[in-house]
Amino acid sequence: MRLSVLDVGSNTVHLLLLDVQPGSRPEPYASHKMPLQLVQYLDQDGNISDAGRDALTTFVTEARDFAAEHDAEDLLAFATSAIREAGNGAEVLDFVKSTSGVKLTEISGDQEAAITYFAVRRWQGWGAGTILDLDIGGGSFEMAIGDDALPDVAVSTPLGAGRLTRQFIHHEQAKPKEIKALRKHVKETLKPAVDTVKKAGSPNMVVGTSKTFRSLARICGAAPYAAGPYVKREFHLEDLRLWTRRMEAMTPKERADLPGVSSKRAAQILAGGIVAETAMDLYGITIMRSVPWALREGLILRRMDRLNSQDSMATVDPKTLTSIAKE
């Protein structure tokens, strides 16, 4: 079947079409995205403006039609921190549904952390042991740890790279007092959450998901995206610390020239680096790896699992299982 997944994030709204079959790897078919930063449409009261609501609705309608034109049989549509933390998020979701017919499911921060971990577990496999997953988004920072398919602990903190940039960086080149205040806020906010996660035990592997971690890994010397998804991409705290300090002295335009950093994310990559560096310090981590699967892939995998469970009894002959067991 052809599955369509609509992801309303803080920085982009992205529709992905995939061909999926029970037991097979999902194969991307087509993609349609829009660089819609909903946080740019927030007013002083934290509500999404009518212009932002209308821009979102227009794209959701386009995505619905794009999916239909390409014979998609199912649509998973979800929204994360940009919607759930807006004062009028529920009203925006109602408007989108009444206008486009598409229901956007609001995912909580803890759910986001758990589903992202679920995708990472599938990517790394059982041999990875206990996994700690860190995910930096535009509005929030999720952490999850466990050694099973689902995490033992999953938490979310309001430490997204975009959010922090808007709150603390008010000049083209960050001022020392802005950096100091940002670092202090990140550490004070993050420490209680890290303490909660650490109670679940020590990880065998630490993974960073999201485009922010992908960019940070690339800045620190990891292989480019063009090298393919199966190349192991790791980076060290000492390199991240060095590059974070360098980025403090750069303008967004200069950061956009760094490997793996787009002009759209150049302004917020500094805050993302500070969050990543602080988290690694608090956890006592010196090395971690970046992987390509995250929240969207977790939702796709869950949908495929349901397809598998529906088809499993109809497609597996008990006599076959008996013969296998005897061999």
Protein Blocks (a to p, Z undefined) as FASTA:
>chain_A
ZZddddddfkbccdddddddehiacddfbdcdddddfklmpcfkopacfklmmmmmmmmm
mmmmmmmmnopabdcddddfklmmpmklmmmmmmmmmmnopacddddfklmmmmmmmmmm
mmnommlopaddddddfkbccddddjbfbdfbdcdddfbfklmmmmmmccfbacfklmmm
mmmmmmmmmmmmmmmmmmnopcfbdcdedjklmmmmmmnopacfknojkbccdddfklmm
mmmmmmmmpcfklmmmpghiafklmmmmmmmmmmmmmmmmmnopabdcddfbdfklmmmm
mmmmmmmmmmmmmmmcfklmmmmmmZZ
